[in-house]
Amino acid sequence: MKIGFVGLGAMGMGIVPRLIAGGHTVTGWNRTRAKAAPLI
């Protein structure tokens, strides 16, 4: 499943890795590129 996620702050950083581990394709967006870096 393809999922879009807006906001990679405290909540997003807890959810997005679990979605990826579950085999989903996740496209994320955040105002600050540095917060998205650990997920790239």
MARZAVO-271543 format. One record per residue: residue in one letter; x, y, z of N, C-alpha, C, CB in turn. Coordinates in nm, 4 decimals. Last residue first. Glycine has a CB too. Example, Ala and Ser with C-alpha at 12.3 -4.5 7.8 and 13.67 -1.06 7.14 Angstrom:
<recs>
REC_resn_neast_nnorth_nup_caeast_canorth_caup_ceast_cnorth_cup_cbeast_cbnorth_cbup
REC_S_1.2850_-0.2250_0.7080_1.3670_-0.1060_0.7140_1.2900_0.0030_0.7870_1.4084_-0.0598_0.5725
REC_A_1.3190_-0.5690_0.7800_1.2300_-0.4500_0.7800_1.3200_-0.3300_0.7800_1.1308_-0.4473_0.9046
</recs>
This chain:
<recs>
REC_resn_neast_nnorth_nup_caeast_canorth_caup_ceast_cnorth_cup_cbeast_cbnorth_cbup
REC_I_1.5310_0.8597_0.5443_1.5734_0.8469_0.4036_1.6747_0.7352_0.3903_1.6334_0.9798_0.3508
REC_L_1.4851_0.8985_0.8084_1.3972_0.8044_0.7378_1.4399_0.7803_0.5929_1.2546_0.8559_0.7403
REC_P_1.6556_1.0966_0.8998_1.6709_0.9602_0.9530_1.5861_0.8562_0.8803_1.6354_0.9587_1.0992
REC_A_1.5557_1.3337_0.7506_1.6810_1.2652_0.7174_1.6940_1.1245_0.7752_1.7955_1.3470_0.7647
REC_A_1.3438_1.4762_0.8424_1.3139_1.3632_0.7562_1.4384_1.2785_0.7285_1.2540_1.4122_0.6254
REC_K_1.4602_1.6841_0.9768_1.3804_1.5878_1.0545_1.3458_1.4646_0.9738_1.2527_1.6529_1.1045
REC_A_1.5793_1.8327_0.7718_1.6645_1.7612_0.8668_1.5866_1.6581_0.9483_1.7321_1.8599_0.9603
REC_R_1.3723_1.9710_0.6433_1.4313_1.8543_0.5784_1.5130_1.7694_0.6761_1.5192_1.8983_0.4624
REC_T_1.0849_2.0886_0.7788_1.2290_2.0871_0.8005_1.2884_1.9588_0.7453_1.2619_2.1016_0.9499
REC_R_0.8256_2.0269_0.7045_0.8779_2.1616_0.6777_1.0296_2.1646_0.6866_0.8182_2.2628_0.7759
REC_N_0.7843_1.7125_0.5404_0.8024_1.7881_0.6633_0.8583_1.9254_0.6274_0.8965_1.7131_0.7627
REC_W_0.6450_1.4192_0.4103_0.6749_1.5615_0.3919_0.6879_1.6247_0.5292_0.5642_1.6335_0.3070
REC_G_0.6820_1.0913_0.2624_0.6670_1.1840_0.3737_0.7009_1.3263_0.3359_0.7529_1.1410_0.4882
REC_T_0.5517_0.8014_0.1489_0.6032_0.9290_0.1021_0.5760_1.0296_0.2127_0.5375_0.9728_-0.0346
REC_V_0.6026_0.4590_0.1835_0.5620_0.5821_0.2502_0.6307_0.7020_0.1850_0.5952_0.5758_0.4009
REC_T_0.4840_0.1459_0.1246_0.5630_0.2513_0.0626_0.5127_0.3836_0.1193_0.5525_0.2474_-0.0950
REC_H_0.4903_-0.1184_0.3688_0.4214_-0.0118_0.2965_0.5221_0.0848_0.2350_0.3253_0.0637_0.3900
REC_G_0.6011_-0.3120_0.5320_0.6032_-0.3333_0.3872_0.5322_-0.2277_0.3051_0.5434_-0.4635_0.3569
REC_G_0.6317_-0.2628_0.7957_0.5171_-0.3439_0.7576_0.5051_-0.3660_0.6081_0.3928_-0.2810_0.8078
REC_A_0.8357_-0.0819_0.7978_0.8661_-0.2184_0.8406_0.7531_-0.3148_0.8040_0.8912_-0.2221_0.9916
REC_I_0.6828_0.1436_0.7271_0.7855_0.0934_0.6361_0.8195_-0.0518_0.6695_0.9121_0.1815_0.6431
REC_L_0.5286_0.1696_0.9600_0.4636_0.1491_0.8308_0.5617_0.0907_0.7294_0.4056_0.2813_0.7784
REC_R_0.7294_0.2159_1.1462_0.6459_0.0959_1.1592_0.5718_0.0656_1.0292_0.5454_0.1130_1.2738
REC_P_0.8318_0.4652_1.0630_0.9169_0.3453_1.0581_0.8372_0.2146_1.0708_1.0210_0.3520_1.1689
REC_V_0.5899_0.6286_1.1074_0.6429_0.6003_0.9738_0.7367_0.4791_0.9715_0.7161_0.7220_0.9209
REC_I_0.5467_0.6580_1.3910_0.4541_0.5847_1.3042_0.5192_0.5400_1.1739_0.3333_0.6706_1.2734
REC_G_0.7467_0.8062_1.5077_0.7065_0.6816_1.5707_0.6234_0.5940_1.4786_0.6295_0.7103_1.6961
REC_M_0.7667_1.0276_1.3534_0.8868_0.9442_1.3644_0.8573_0.8135_1.4380_0.9983_1.0209_1.4367
REC_G_0.5155_1.1438_1.3971_0.5482_1.0846_1.2675_0.6683_0.9919_1.2727_0.5736_1.1929_1.1673
REC_M_0.5481_1.2417_1.6614_0.4480_1.1395_1.6294_0.4795_1.0672_1.4982_0.3094_1.2029_1.6212
REC_A_0.7632_1.4249_1.6368_0.7651_1.3176_1.7367_0.6668_1.2056_1.7015_0.7320_1.3741_1.8752
REC_G_0.7482_1.4863_1.2851_0.7938_1.5234_1.4189_0.7902_1.4022_1.5109_0.7072_1.6372_1.4767
REC_L_0.6747_1.4908_1.0198_0.7660_1.3873_1.0672_0.8288_1.4266_1.2000_0.8749_1.3606_0.9635
REC_G_0.4156_1.5545_0.8207_0.4627_1.5826_0.9560_0.5468_1.4683_1.0108_0.3448_1.6089_1.0484
REC_V_0.2186_1.3482_0.6351_0.2580_1.4873_0.6520_0.2941_1.5099_0.7978_0.1449_1.5840_0.6068
REC_F_0.2414_1.0767_0.4261_0.2434_1.1177_0.5665_0.2961_1.2596_0.5753_0.3301_1.0212_0.6525
REC_G_0.0843_0.8430_0.2162_0.1446_0.9751_0.2286_0.1348_1.0190_0.3734_0.0758_1.0781_0.1343
REC_I_0.1336_0.5106_0.1074_0.0802_0.6000_0.2097_0.1555_0.7319_0.2053_0.0899_0.5361_0.3504
REC_K_0.0492_0.2257_-0.0736_0.1211_0.3524_-0.0767_0.0529_0.4485_0.0200_0.1257_0.4117_-0.2212
REC_M_0.0842_-0.1166_0.0000_0.0000_0.0000_0.0000_0.0896_0.1240_0.0000_-0.0963_-0.0008_0.1218
</recs>
